[in-house]
Amino acid sequence: MMKLYIIRHGETDWNTQGRMQGQTDIALNEKGIRLAKVTAEGMKDIAFDLCITSPLKRARQTAEIILAGKKIPVLEEKRIQEISFGDWEGVGCRKENYELPVPFEEFQKFYKDPFHYEPDNSGESIAALCERTADFWEELTENEALADKTILIATHGCAMRALLHNVYPDKEDFWHGQVPVNCAVNIVEVENKKAVLLEDDKIYYDPKEAVNFFKAE
């Protein structure tokens, strides 16, 4: 049986500032590193066989902290990098710092009605993100060589939900309640292409430190 530990990266400065991060390559901040280290301690007894990470440094850093001291193969996979916001990346998207060139209520579709969210012409839709992550998911879960492996997957908030779209029974509920917080871990078992969610947005640090920086307002 394949077992997947799908983790969102630790905190970044652009998370705290409410900026559209997307595929801009922002590193973890001090708190992000600390939360990843606490998470690593909580996951220290898991015998990973393989790690697959988004190439963006915040995900790669998180994976490296989780795997510190372990000799585990690490593969980079572009299909699980974050959704692209195109020219909107770096722009404020919360009510108090809103800078996008579309009305605030229009952008709120990203959270409230994501499949009807309209990206910038240079950005990516939720449907397109689901398509590329599904391509990765299918390839991974059909790989017989990995059928009995325990795998760490380091990715991003929106990309994580897109990956788990292949697991969640309700295909209309993309966000599954909210954007996952930093270092949230979803644990999935896969057998004969059937996936079961064992743990939902599990965190290994003090819940008082969990912040949802991006949500409907």
N, C-alpha and C positions, 0 to 999 in steps of 0.2 A: 504493500500500500504506500502510495506517495503521500508525504506530509509537507505542506507548504506553510511557511511563516512569512506572511506578507506584511512588511513594515513601512510606515511612512517615515520620511526623514525627520531629523530633529529640527528645532527652531532656527530660523534665520532672521536677520535684521529686517528683511523685506516683509516677513510674516508680521513682525511686531509693528511695522510702519503701515501695514495695510496696502501694500503695493502688489500689483499684478506681477507674479513671479514667472510663471510659465516655464519656458525653456531657457531663460536667462540664468547663467551659471553662478549662482550665489552660494557662498560657503555657509556652513553652520556658524552661529554665533556662540558666545560663551555658554549660555544656558542650553543651547542645542547640543553642544558637546557633552555637557554635564548630564542632561536627560538621557542621551544615548549611552553614556557610561553606566548610569543606574539601570537602564534597560538591559545592557550587556550583562550586568551582574545577575539580573533576574533570569536571563536566558543562558547562563554559563554552562548548565548541565545538558543542554540540547546538543546532540551529536549530529551536527550538520555534515552533509556529504558534499554540498555544492552551494554556492551563492550566485545569484543572478541579480545584477544591479543596473539601474538606470545609469547612463554615463555622466549625468549631471553631478557635480562634486558634492552637493548636499546629501544626495542618496548614497553615493560611493563612500563618503566619510562616515555616514551612519553605519553602513555595512562593515567597514573596516574596524570601527569601534566595537561593534557586536562580536566580531570574529577575532579580536586582538588575542594573539598568542596561539591561535589555531591555524594549522596548515590546511586551509580549505581552498579549493579552486574558486576563483572569482571571475565570472563572465560579465561583460557589459552588453546591454541589450537596449538598443534605441527605441524599440517598440513599447517599452514601459517607462519612457521618460514622460515628463508632465505635458499636459495639453499646451499647445502653443497659443499665446494671446497676440502674437504678431506685433504690430506697432503699439499696442496697448501695454506692453510689458514695461514695468517700472512706474506705471501710472497709478495714482491713488484710486482705490475703489470702494472705500468705506464712506459712510454718509458725511463724516467730519472732514474728509480729505479728498472728496470726489473730484476727479479730473477727466473722466472719460468723455469722449465727444458725442455721447448718446445720453438721453434722459436717464436719471437714476433709476426710475421705475422700470425702464426698458432693460437695463442691465440686471435688475433683480430676477429676471427670468433665469439667469444662470443658476440660481439657487431654488427658485420656486417652480420653474417649468423648464428644466435644463434642455430637454430635447427640442425646445423652440427658442432657445438662446441663439441670438445671431451674432457671430463673432465679427471682428474687424475683417476686412477683405484679405488681410495677410495672416489671419488667425485660423484656428481649427474649431470645428463644431464638436459637440459632445458625441454625435453619431460617428464622426470620423475617428475620434479617439477610441470609441468602443470597437470600431472595426479593426484598428491596428492592434489594440490590446487583445482582441479576440483571436487574431491571427497568431499572436504569440502564445496565448492560452491553449489553443488547439494543438499547436506544435509541441508544447511542453507536455500536456496531459496525454498525448498519443505516443510519446517517446518511450518505447518499451525498456530502453536502457536505464530510464529514470523511474520506472514504475515502483521501485521499493526504496526510493531515496528520500531523505529529509533535506529540504531546500529552503534557504533564506532568500526572499525576494525583496530588495530594497527599492522603493518607488516613491510616489508622491500622492498628495491627497486626492486629486481628481483622477489620476491614472489608477490609483488603488481601487476607487469605486468602479471604474470602467472594467478593471480586471475581475472584480467581484460581481459584476453584472452577469458574468457567466455562472455564478453560484446562486445569487439571490433569486428566490422564486417569483417575486414581484418585479417584472421588467419595467414597470412604469415608475417605480420608486428608485431613481438613480442614486440619490444621496444617502439612502438608508438612514434617514433621520438627520444627518448633518455631515459637514466636511470632517473627516477623521482628524483628531488632534495629532500634534507632533509625537512621533515614536509610538503611535497606536499600532498594535499587531493583530492581524486577523489570521487565525489558524484554520487551515482547510485540509481535509483528507480527500484523496482522489483514488478511486478504485474502479477499474473497468470504465473509465471516462466519467463516472458519476462522482460529483463533488459534494461534500458535506461540510458546512461551516461549523467548526467546533468551538471557536472563541471569536467574539465579535468586538473589535476595537479595544482589545485588552491593553492596559497600560501597566507598567511595572514600577512606576514612580508615584509619588503622593498625588492623588487626584486634585488636590488644591492647586497644583502647578499646571494642570491641564487648561489651556486657553483655546477657545474657538475664535481665531482671528477673522475668519471669513464665514459669514452667515447672512441669511435674509434679514433685512431691516424694514 
